[in-house]
Amino acid sequence: MQRARAQGMGTVLFSGGTGGKAAALADVVILSPSTETQHIQEVHTALGHILCALVEEALFPGFGPG
């Protein structure tokens, strides 16, 4: 996060619990409200698919299903 910020990049943090020290450094913080690794991973997997669908729809409107 520090290196990205130093290079002028935007950052997004996917984490669980409070996000730890990295949360203070990220531009966008997406937290899974759990401290259980498997639950955090399940939330991140679902959010990853949602974000991909949103990007695909933005780039290729009406092309995909539904």
C-alpha positions as CSV (number, residue, x, y, z in Angstrom):
1,M,0.0,0.0,0.0
2,Q,2.8,2.4,0.8
3,R,4.6,1.7,-2.4
4,A,1.4,2.1,-4.5
5,R,0.6,5.4,-2.8
6,A,4.2,6.6,-3.4
7,Q,3.7,5.9,-7.1
8,G,0.4,7.7,-7.2
9,M,-1.7,4.5,-7.6
10,G,-5.1,4.1,-6.1
11,T,-5.5,1.2,-3.7
12,V,-8.4,-1.1,-2.7
13,L,-8.1,-3.4,0.3
14,F,-10.2,-6.6,0.7
15,S,-9.9,-7.7,4.3
16,G,-11.7,-9.0,7.3
17,G,-12.3,-7.8,10.8
18,T,-10.9,-4.3,11.1
19,G,-8.5,-4.4,8.1
20,G,-5.5,-4.0,10.3
21,K,-2.8,-1.4,9.5
22,A,-3.4,-1.6,5.8
23,A,-6.9,-0.2,6.2
24,A,-5.4,3.2,7.1
25,L,-3.4,3.2,3.9
26,A,-6.0,2.1,1.4
27,D,-8.2,4.5,-0.7
28,V,-11.1,2.0,-0.6
29,V,-11.5,-0.5,2.2
30,I,-13.9,-3.5,1.7
31,L,-14.2,-5.4,4.9
32,S,-15.9,-8.7,5.6
33,P,-17.5,-8.5,9.0
34,S,-15.9,-11.6,10.4
35,T,-12.6,-12.9,11.9
36,E,-13.2,-16.4,10.5
37,T,-11.0,-17.0,7.5
38,Q,-13.4,-19.1,5.5
39,H,-16.2,-16.6,6.0
40,I,-14.0,-13.7,4.9
41,Q,-13.0,-15.7,1.8
42,E,-16.6,-16.5,1.0
43,V,-17.5,-12.8,1.1
44,H,-14.5,-11.8,-1.0
45,T,-15.3,-14.4,-3.6
46,A,-18.8,-13.2,-4.0
47,L,-17.7,-9.5,-4.1
48,G,-15.0,-10.4,-6.7
49,H,-17.7,-11.9,-9.0
50,I,-20.0,-8.9,-8.5
51,L,-17.2,-6.5,-9.3
52,C,-16.3,-8.5,-12.4
53,A,-19.9,-8.4,-13.6
54,L,-20.1,-4.7,-13.0
55,V,-16.9,-4.0,-15.0
56,E,-18.1,-6.3,-17.8
57,E,-21.5,-4.5,-18.0
58,A,-19.7,-1.1,-18.0
59,L,-17.4,-2.2,-20.8
60,F,-19.9,-4.3,-22.8
61,P,-23.4,-3.1,-22.1
62,G,-26.1,-5.6,-22.7
63,F,-23.7,-8.3,-23.9
64,G,-23.9,-10.8,-21.1
65,P,-26.7,-12.8,-19.6
66,G,-29.6,-11.1,-17.8
